[in-house]
Amino acid sequence: MQRMLCGTENISLLRYGKPGSGKTEYAKALAKASGLKPLTQEGIRCMLDRYFHAYSFSESDIARFERRSSVMPGDFGALAGRMRFMDKNEISASYIADELCKMQDEKDGAGNTRIGFSL
């Protein structure tokens, strides 16, 4: 962990546990200590292109995601995974935007702090 914080090594880190077990607080502390940047509009566009390249998103959709302070790269992958089992005719850019925002609402609860990162 210290090598990652000093910038000498890149690592992936996945925290799991029950709600209220401190996963988000840990991520916030790690982000603060490491100086990692929140997911920007450019990062959001990159994630949308990576996971949902067949759909066109408006600038207002991208701004909407950016305002969601807890949006993380893993959210895009999680939604893409769920969509694999859906009828393709039910999926649209609007559906994807709404689902991503619902995911953020569930995560954010009352507090809104940026914990997503761009690399």
C-alpha positions in Angstrom: 0.0 0.0 0.0 2.8 2.4 0.9 4.4 1.8 -2.6 1.1 2.6 -4.2 0.7 5.8 -2.2 4.2 6.9 -3.1 3.6 6.3 -6.7 6.1 3.5 -7.2 3.7 0.7 -7.8 0.2 0.4 -9.3 -2.2 -2.1 -7.6 -5.9 -3.0 -7.9 -7.9 -3.0 -4.7 -11.3 -4.5 -4.2 -13.1 -4.0 -0.9 -16.1 -6.1 -0.1 -18.4 -6.5 2.9 -21.8 -5.8 4.4 -23.3 -2.3 4.2 -21.9 -0.2 6.9 -18.7 -2.1 7.2 -16.5 0.9 6.2 -15.8 0.2 2.5 -16.7 3.7 1.3 -14.9 5.4 4.3 -11.8 3.4 3.5 -12.0 4.5 -0.2 -12.4 8.1 0.9 -9.4 7.9 3.2 -7.3 6.2 0.5 -8.3 8.8 -2.1 -7.4 11.6 0.3 -4.0 10.1 1.2 -3.1 9.2 -2.3 -4.2 12.4 -4.0 -6.1 10.5 -6.7 -8.4 12.6 -8.8 -12.1 12.2 -9.1 -13.6 10.7 -12.2 -13.8 13.6 -14.7 -16.0 14.2 -17.7 -13.1 12.7 -19.8 -13.0 9.7 -17.6 -16.8 9.3 -17.8 -16.7 9.5 -21.6 -13.9 6.9 -21.6 -16.0 4.5 -19.4 -19.1 5.0 -21.5 -17.1 4.3 -24.7 -15.5 1.3 -23.2 -18.7 -0.4 -21.9 -21.5 1.2 -24.0 -19.9 2.2 -27.3 -23.1 1.3 -29.2 -25.0 4.1 -27.5 -24.8 7.9 -27.9 -24.9 10.0 -24.7 -25.7 13.6 -24.6 -23.6 16.3 -22.9 -26.3 16.6 -20.3 -26.0 12.9 -19.5 -22.3 13.2 -19.0 -22.7 16.3 -16.8 -25.4 14.4 -14.9 -22.9 11.6 -14.1 -20.2 14.0 -13.2 -22.5 15.6 -10.6 -23.0 12.2 -9.0 -20.0 12.4 -6.7 -19.7 8.7 -6.0 -19.4 7.5 -9.7 -16.6 5.0 -10.1 -15.3 3.0 -13.1 -16.6 -0.2 -11.6 -20.1 1.1 -11.8 -20.0 1.1 -15.5 -18.7 -2.5 -15.6 -21.3 -3.7 -13.1 -24.1 -2.2 -15.2 -22.7 -3.7 -18.4 -22.6 -7.1 -16.7 -26.3 -6.8 -15.7 -27.3 -5.7 -19.2 -25.9 -8.9 -20.8 -29.0 -10.7 -19.6 -31.5 -8.1 -20.9 -33.4 -7.9 -24.2 -31.3 -5.5 -26.3 -34.5 -3.8 -27.4 -35.1 -2.6 -23.8 -31.7 -0.9 -23.6 -31.1 2.7 -24.6 -28.7 5.5 -23.7 -31.5 6.9 -21.5 -32.0 3.6 -19.7 -28.2 3.3 -19.1 -28.0 6.9 -17.8 -31.0 6.4 -15.5 -29.6 3.1 -14.1 -26.1 4.6 -13.5 -27.8 7.5 -11.6 -29.9 5.1 -9.6 -26.7 3.2 -8.6 -25.2 6.4 -7.4 -28.4 7.3 -5.4 -28.2 4.0 -3.7 -24.5 4.5 -2.8 -24.7 8.1 -1.9 -27.5 8.0 0.6 -27.3 11.3 2.4 -23.6 12.1 1.8 -22.1 13.1 -1.5 -18.3 12.8 -1.6 -16.2 12.0 -4.7 -14.6 8.6 -4.5 -14.1 7.6 -8.1 -10.7 7.9 -9.7 -9.2 8.5 -13.2 -6.0 6.9 -14.0 
